[in-house]
């Protein structure tokens, strides 16, 4: 079994972020709470606009198949 390294990642610097979310910093505190320097509503609006919800598309496809089978 491979040993897990105790050394921190060698990757340094800030990660790439979309220009609409520039300045976004997210961290998790010792209690497991997500802390962010940006309003969560702004992040959610960005995600709604730019990310397709897979669960909704799967549901729509399932409903279409059911309608075709009933005819």
C-alpha positions in Angstrom: 0.0 0.0 0.0 1.4 3.4 -0.9 2.1 5.9 1.8 0.5 9.3 1.8 3.0 12.1 1.7 2.9 14.6 4.6 4.5 17.3 2.5 2.3 20.1 1.2 1.7 20.3 -2.5 4.5 21.9 -4.6 1.9 23.9 -6.5 2.3 27.6 -5.5 0.4 30.7 -6.3 -3.3 31.4 -6.8 -5.5 29.2 -9.0 -6.9 30.5 -12.3 -10.4 32.0 -11.8 -13.0 33.2 -14.4 -12.8 37.0 -14.9 -16.3 37.4 -13.4 -15.1 35.8 -10.2 -11.8 37.5 -9.9 -10.7 38.0 -6.3 -12.7 34.9 -5.2 -11.1 33.1 -2.2 -12.7 30.1 -0.5 -11.4 28.3 2.5 -12.7 25.8 5.0 -12.3 26.4 8.7 -11.6 23.9 11.5 -15.3 23.3 11.9 -15.8 22.4 8.2 -17.6 25.6 7.4 -17.0 27.2 4.0 -15.7 30.7 4.2 -15.6 33.0 1.2 -14.7 36.6 0.6 -17.5 37.0 -2.0 -21.3 37.0 -1.5 -22.6 33.5 -2.1 -25.5 34.8 -4.1 -23.1 36.3 -6.7 -21.3 32.9 -6.9 -24.6 31.1 -7.3 -25.8 33.5 -10.1 -22.5 32.9 -11.9 -22.9 29.1 -11.7 -26.5 29.3 -12.8 -25.5 31.3 -15.9 -22.4 29.3 -16.8 -22.8 25.7 -15.6 -25.4 23.2 -17.0 -27.3 21.3 -14.3 -26.9 17.6 -15.2 -29.7 16.5 -13.0 -32.2 18.8 -14.7 -31.2 17.7 -18.2 -31.4 14.1 -17.3 -34.9 14.6 -15.9 -36.0 16.4 -19.0 -34.7 13.6 -21.2 -36.5 11.0 -19.0 -39.8 13.0 -19.2 -39.5 13.2 -23.0 -38.9 9.5 -23.3 -42.0 8.7 -21.1 -44.2 11.0 -23.3 -43.0 9.2 -26.5 -43.7 5.8 -24.9 -47.2 6.8 -23.9 -48.2 7.7 -27.5 
